[in-house]
Amino acid sequence: MIRFFRNPPYLTTMLRIGYLWGARRPGYVSVQYGKVATVLTLRHGLNSAFVPVQGVASSIIVNGPDAGRVCIGDVEAGNFAPARTGQALPEPG
């Protein structure tokens, strides 16, 4: 179980999980937010996974065959919104 420092916004729509997966083969975990669980495929290396969610939860639960072998760095829940001060991401190149 991973608890949030503060509860996410009431109308949360997206969960971002930062993780490190060392194996060369894909891994699989179940991520539960509230009452809904989603299977997440883990990719080799340092990654961010985005999982659509609904509502508010005070924590997530990570289960499954590879849950004990993945290193989860951080978890954020919220909504996507346009940047008010300019570009949110730098241009490629």
C-alpha positions, -999 to 999 in steps of 0.1 A, spaced: 0 0 0 12 35 -9 -5 64 9 -8 98 -6 6 127 15 -27 145 8 -59 132 -7 -61 139 -45 -87 163 -59 -123 152 -59 -126 147 -96 -92 131 -102 -89 114 -136 -52 103 -139 -27 85 -118 10 87 -126 34 62 -111 72 66 -114 90 33 -112 122 13 -120 119 -21 -135 153 -39 -138 143 -71 -157 146 -71 -195 112 -89 -198 80 -71 -192 65 -73 -157 29 -71 -145 13 -56 -115 -23 -47 -105 -28 -11 -93 -59 -5 -73 -72 31 -68 -104 32 -49 -124 2 -58 -110 -2 -93 -79 -22 -102 -60 -19 -135 -32 -42 -148 0 -23 -155 27 -37 -178 61 -27 -166 89 -18 -190 126 -21 -185 143 9 -170 131 41 -153 96 49 -164 64 68 -157 31 50 -162 -3 68 -165 -34 50 -154 -69 65 -158 -88 67 -125 -120 82 -111 -128 98 -77 -107 101 -46 -86 75 -28 -62 80 1 -38 53 -12 -31 28 -40 -25 -9 -36 0 -27 -58 -4 -64 -61 5 -91 -86 33 -114 -96 60 -87 -99 48 -63 -71 78 -73 -49 104 -67 -76 94 -33 -89 108 -1 -73 81 26 -71 96 60 -67 66 83 -65 28 84 -72 7 114 -81 -30 117 -87 -48 146 -103 -59 160 -136 -43 172 -168 -47 209 -175 -32 233 -200 -1 253 -188 -10 289 -180 25 302 -182 36 287 -215 46 253 -228 44 225 -202 71 204 -220 102 215 -238 102 212 -276 121 181 -289 154 187 -304 
